[in-house]
């Protein structure tokens, strides 16, 4: 699906459980040979958590030298899932958060 459509759809979601991140990764079918990387895992996590009635945010970020893009899930408390490889020398910079963080969530 086009990224713009996915962002619009996810922006309507408000609630997700944080523990779903591991469950989404574990649920990858053995027969699936396609790509299942940060964007797919984080989007699936946000959707599953929303169905469970909890809040989380789908975050897209980048970092330079070499240029990289990444997607992860962040809860309202600031806990991030999917940033295990965060490098203090080259930290991820948030480019977009969907749904947008409320002032009280920052």
C-alpha positions in Angstrom: 0.0 0.0 0.0 1.2 3.6 -0.6 2.9 5.1 2.5 0.5 8.1 2.4 -2.5 5.8 2.8 -0.8 3.8 5.6 0.0 7.0 7.5 -3.6 8.3 7.1 -5.0 5.0 8.3 -2.7 4.7 11.3 -3.3 8.4 12.3 -6.9 7.4 13.2 -5.7 4.8 15.7 -5.2 5.8 19.3 -4.4 2.8 21.5 -1.9 -0.2 21.4 -0.2 -2.5 24.0 3.5 -2.3 24.1 4.1 -6.1 24.8 2.7 -6.8 21.3 6.1 -5.9 19.7 7.6 -9.3 20.5 4.4 -11.2 19.6 4.3 -9.5 16.2 7.9 -10.6 15.5 7.3 -14.1 16.7 4.2 -14.4 14.5 6.1 -14.2 11.2 5.0 -17.2 9.2 7.8 -19.7 8.3 6.6 -19.8 4.7 7.0 -16.1 4.2 10.1 -15.4 2.1 9.3 -11.7 1.6 10.6 -8.7 3.4 9.5 -8.3 7.0 11.7 -5.5 8.3 11.3 -2.5 10.6 8.4 -0.8 8.7 6.3 -3.9 8.4 6.9 -5.1 12.0 6.3 -1.6 13.5 3.1 -1.1 11.4 1.8 -4.5 12.4 2.6 -3.8 16.0 0.7 -0.5 15.9 -2.3 -2.1 14.3 -2.5 -5.1 16.7 -2.1 -2.8 19.7 -4.9 -0.5 18.5 -7.2 -3.5 18.2 -6.4 -4.3 21.8 -7.5 -0.8 22.9 -4.1 0.7 23.8 -2.1 3.7 22.6 1.2 3.7 20.6 2.7 5.7 17.8 4.3 4.7 14.5 7.6 6.6 14.2 9.7 7.1 11.2 13.3 8.3 11.6 16.6 8.7 9.9 20.3 9.2 10.6 23.3 10.3 8.4 26.6 8.9 7.3 25.7 6.4 5.9 22.1 7.6 5.4 19.6 5.2 6.9 15.9 5.2 7.5 14.1 3.2 10.3 10.6 2.7 11.7 9.7 1.8 15.3 6.9 2.0 17.8 6.8 4.4 20.7 4.4 4.5 23.6 3.0 7.6 25.3 5.5 7.1 28.1 8.4 7.4 25.7 9.3 3.7 25.6 10.5 2.7 22.1 10.3 -0.7 20.6 12.4 -1.5 17.6 15.4 0.7 18.5 17.7 -2.0 19.8 20.5 -0.9 17.4 20.4 2.7 18.5 23.9 4.2 18.3 24.8 7.2 20.6 27.3 8.4 18.0 24.6 8.3 15.2 21.3 8.6 17.0 18.0 8.3 15.1 16.2 11.6 14.4 12.4 11.4 14.4 11.0 12.5 11.0 7.3 11.7 11.5 5.1 10.3 14.2 1.6 8.9 13.4 -0.7 9.6 15.1 1.0 12.8 16.2 2.1 13.0 19.8 0.0 15.3 22.0 1.8 18.0 23.9 1.4 15.9 27.1 3.1 12.9 25.4 6.3 14.8 24.5 
